[in-house]
Amino acid sequence: MVSLAMLAIMAGCAVGLYLKGTLAQAVLMIINALIAGVAAFGFFELASHYLIQYSPGMAPWAPMTSFLLLLVLVFALLQAVEMQICKEKIDLGPMPERIGRPLAGVVLGYLVTGYLLVAAAMAPLPSQYPYPRFDERNPNPSSPKSALLSPDGLVTGLFATLSKGGFSPLGEPKSFALLHAGFVDHLHLNRHKVKEVPLMTNTPALDVPRQGGVWFASGGLRDAEGKPLSGPFGTSLVLVRVNLKKGAWKEAPKFTLSQLRLVCRLKGSAGPPLSGAGQAVYPAGYVGAGGRFEQKSLGEVIDLSKVQRDPVTMDVGFYVPTTLTPVLLEFQRNNVVQVPTPASAEEAPQPVSFGSAPRSESPEAAAGPEEDPSAQPAPSSSRKGRKGPKSGLSDVSRSVVGDQGEEN
């Protein structure tokens, strides 16, 4: 179905430009579409932050709405400027016009379908829409499916290439290719089992300790059956201590492992910490009962409703390629935290079972919730004395969209 819709859009653009446009106009429309796409990818998070702030009910649809609005508005503005500057048609001759106009229309339609597929993947729709990118039972990030000619991958890849040098709408360099590594995969995996789990949290949901928060698993770690662990060739099992704040789960205490991912970059990469390109690595499981590593499918639904601790501690395992080093931990749509450099074997903490207290915690901390002095208070906004909704953004997330959305 999606392939037929794509062909219809490309055919419509080709016929329209052939009958009523010129080759010069068609080329300018392609350029305008590319510029509008850059604006949409670069600023949709900032726009959705403001939209959620003033209309909390729009939260699930805010990214898609902001992306499409920016795309349409910037494209329309550029087209209006073009019409004012180029009032007379430029004719390049019968043969170039007859061949070039429909070809340019196909290219324009291809870009449009790419943007529409990305926008649809941002919406809280079932995972089979706009097309089933991953298997419903056991999604595998290493073998995604794609739409015809993969237009969504192309438009996302173009912007990621532009952002590698440190594109940032505001402030210090922040690379889209790092912060949103594998963006299309991320959108689809985040929506896996969307009927059971939310796509985002209302408040910051996770934290990684700065000391001993990331370490390489020891050879003594065993799977649930007591057998030695064996991962893919060229990878090492990295454990990340994820503290999930129960305050973020008052309404929906469920999530899937496909919503959690570790973004890595090449070891020894130069430049600012949030620049360059990244690679997303998804969980292989977590440390469960008896300190054994339980290998899980990404479709595994984690239910925190019966866990009494706050925060809930999970030692999540990722098979990271040996050439990469972890940089960011991302969760759902709006939680991003930087992770420390992996600790050495001597400094590595003892793995803890899912939901239990780390051994370094005091009995008082294990008995009840304790305020984390390193945690930032949940962001809020006010306007003329009226309280606004919490943004649900972590420190790194706020650095992506800017701090301007925090106060008005």
N, C-alpha and C positions, 0 to 999 in steps of 0.2 A: 504493500500500500504506500509506504513512504517513498519508494522508488518511483512509483507512478506519479505521485504528487511532485517530486523533484523534476521529473521529465516534463510535466505540465507547466511548471513555473519557468523552466529554461526555454521551452518551446514558446510560451507566451511572450517572454522578453525578446526572443529572436524575431517573432512575427511583428511585435509592436515596433521595434526599432527598424525593421526592414520596410514597413509600410509608412511610418510617420517620422522617423528620425534620420539623422545623418551619421556618417562614420565618426566625424569629429565629436558630435554630441554623445555618441555611444562611448567613445573613449573617455570623455570627461565624466560620464556617469559611472564608469568603472572606477575611476580615480576617486570620485566623491564617495562611492560605496566603501572603498578601502579606508578612506579618512574617517568616515562615519563609524566603521568597525573599530578603528583604533580608539576613537572617543568612547564608544560603548564598552569595550573591554577595559579601558583605563579608568573609567569613572563610575561604572555601574555599582560598585560596592559603596562608594561614597554617597551616591544618590539613593540607594536602597536603605542606607543607614538613616538618612533624613526622613525617608518615607515611613520606615518603621517607627521612628520617633514620634511622628505626628499622626500615624494611623496604625496602631499596633495590630489591628485585625488583618492588615495587609502583609504581615511578616512572611508567611510562606510563599506569597506571590511577589514580594518586593523585588528580589533580584531579576526575575524575568521581566517584570513591568519596567523597572529602571533601565535594563539593557535595551529593550525595544524602544522605549521613549527616546533615549539618547540616540539610538541608531536612526530613527525616523526624523527627529528634529534636526540633527546635524546634516543628514542627507538633504532634507528639504531646504535648509538654509543655504547649503552650497549650491543646490540647483537654482535657487532664487538669485543668488549672486551671479551664477553663470548666465542666466537669462538676461540679466541687466547688462552684462559685459558683452556677450555675443548675441546681439540682436539680429544679425544677418547670418543665414546659413552658409556653411563652408562646404562646397561640393568638390570632392577629390576625383571626380570622374566616374563614368558609368560602371566600369569593371570593379574598381576598389570599393565603391559604394555597395554594389550588389553582393559582393563576397564578404566584405568587412562588417556590414551592419548585422547580418544574422549571426556571424561568429562572435561579434562583440556582445550580442544579446544573449548568447549561450553562456559566455563568461560571466556576464552580469547576473543571469539567473542562477548560475552555480554559486556565486558569492551570496546571493540572497538566501538560497536554500541552506547554505552553511550557517548563516546567522540565525535562521529560523530553527534549525535543529539544535543549536546551542541554547537558544532561548527556551525551547520546549524542554530540554534536559534540566533547566533550572527550576521548572515548575514542579509542584508537589503532585505529580502524576504517577500512576503505576509504572513499574520499571520496564514494561513492554512498550511504552510510548516515549519518544516518537518511534523507536525501534528497539528490539531486545538486544542490547549490547553484550550482556553476560547471561550465562545460564542461571535460571531462576533458583535452582536448588543449591548449586555449588559454584558461585562465580569465581572465575579465574582471571586475575588482572593481566596475566601474561598472554592470554589469547582472547582479546576482545573482538567482537564482530563490528562491522562498520556499515554505514549506509552506502548506496551506490556512489562510487568515486570519492567517498569520504570527504564531503565538503566541510563538515564541522571540524574535522581534524585539520584541514588546510587553513581555514580562517583563524583557528586558535593557534596553529603553529606559526603563521605569519606574525601575529602579534607577539607571541612568545619570543620569536627571533628578534623583533625590534626591542623587546624589553631586556634582553640579556645584558646589555651594557649598563643597565641601571635605570630603566624608565621609572619615573615616579611622578604622580600628579602633584604631590606636595612633599617637601622635606628630603630626607636622605634617600639614596638610591634603593629601590626595591624592585627586584626583577619578578615579573609575572611568571617567567619560566622556572623560577625557584619556588615562589610562594604558591603557585598553582601548577606545579609539575603534574603532567598527565591530566590536564583540566577536564577534558571530556570524560575520561574514565572516572575521575573523582565525582563528577556530577551524577553519572549513572549509578555508581556504587553507593553513593550517599542516599539514593532513593530506593535502594534494595529493601523490599518489605516495608514500603512507605505506609501501608495501612496499619502496621503495628508499631512503628517507631517514628519519632519526629525527625525533621530535617535539621533543626537548629535548637539551641537552648536559649532561655530567656536571660540567664546570667552566666558568667564565666564558669565552665564546668570542670576544668582539669588543671593540674599542676604537676610539674616534674621537679623533684628535689635537685638543688644545684650541686649538692655533695652526694655522690653515689646514686644519682638518678639514672645513669646509663652505664652498662658494663657488659663485657663479653661473658657469655655463659661458660661455666667451668665444665670440664670433661666429666665431672661426677653427676651432672644433672641427667635424670632419666625420664623417659616418657611414662605414660600412665600405666604401662605394663611392665615397667622396670627395665626396659631395654635402652641401650645407648642411643642418643639422638643422631640422626643423619640428615643433613640438609642438602640442598642443591650444590653442585660442584662450584667452587669459587666463591662461596658465601660463608659467613660466620654468623652464628646465632647471637644477636644482641638483645639483651633484656632492658626494658625501659620501665621504670617504676612510675606508674600513672596513678595519681591521686584524684579520684573523681569526687567532686563536691556534691554532696547529696542535696544541697539547696537548689541545684539546677534541675532536680528531678521531681519536683512537687506535683507536676501535672502528668508527665510521661516518663516513668523510670526505666524505659527500655531503649536499647540501642543494639546495633549489629556491629560485628568486628569489621565489616566493610566500611564503616563510617570512621574508622581510626586508621591513620597512616603516618608513616615516618618518612620525612623528606630528607634526602641525602644529597651531598655534592662531592665532587672529586676531592680526594685527599690533597692537601697542599694548594688548594685553589687560592689565587690572589684576589684582592679587591674586597669591598665591603661585605659583611656577613650575609646580607640579603640580596646580593647581586649574583649574576651568572645563571647557569642552568642547574636544575635539580632533577632527581629521580625519586619517584614515590615507591616505597616498599610497604606492603600490607602485612598484617599480623599472621603468624603461623599458629598462634595459640597463646596460652598463658599458664602460669604456674598455678596448679590446682591443689587438691587435697594431698596431704603428705609431702608437699614440696616437689611433686612430680609435674613435669611439663605436659600439659594436655593439648594435643594438636587439634585445632578446630577449623571448621569451614568458615569462610567469610560471611556466610549466611546465618551463622549462629547468633541467636537473639539472647542478649544478656539482660536479665531482669534484676534490678536493684531494689525492688519494692520491699523485699523481705530482709534486706541487709540493714542493720541498725547503726553501723559505724558511720562516722562523718569526719574526714572523707573516707571513701572506699578505696582501698589500695589494690592495684592489680600490677603484677609483674608480667608485662606483655612481651612476647618474643617475636623478633623480626629477623629473617634471614637476609642480612645486608651483604652485598657484594664487597669483596675485600678491598676493592679500589675506591670505595666510597666511605664517607663518614657522616653520621647523623647531624642534622642541623635543626630541623623543626619537627614538632609533633602536632598533627592537625586532627581535629575531631569535629565531625558533622560539618555544618556550613560556616560557623562563625567562631570557632575556637582554634587558636594557633598559639603555641608557646615554643620558645627556643629551648633546646636541650643542651646539656653540658657535654664536653668531650668524654668519650667512654673511659671509665676508670680502669686502672690496671688490675691485674689479678689479685694483687695484695690489697688494694683498696676496695675491691668489689664487695658489696653487702651480701648478706645471706638472703636468698630468695624466700619470699613469703607466699603462703597460700592465698588465693583470691578471697578478699574480704577480711583477712586477719590483720593484726597489727604487726608492723615491723618490730624486730627485737629491740631496736634502740629506743622505742617509745616507752615512756613511763607507765606504770599501772593506772595513774590518774588519766593519762591520755587515752589508754585503751578502754577505760570505763565510759568515756563520754566524749563528745566533740570538743575540740580545743581550737581556738582561733589561731590561724596561721599568720604569724607576723609578717611573712614575706608576701602574703596574698594581697592583691589590690582590692579595695572595696568595689562592689558592683557599681558600674557607672550609672549615673542618672542624669536627667536633664530637667530644667525648669524653664518656664516661660511666663513671665509676669506673675510669679508666685504659684503657678500651677505645676504640679509634679508630672513629669513625663515618664514613659516606660523605660526600663533598663535596656541598654543596648545589647548586652550579652557578648561583648567583645573582650578578648584578652588584650594584654598590652601590645603584643605584636599585631593582633587584628586591628587595634585602633591605629597603629602606626601605618597600616595599609590604607585606611580610609581617612586618616588625619584626626587630630584631636578637636577640630572645629565643630564636630557634631556633638561634643559633650556638653557644650554650654551655648545658650542663645540669649 
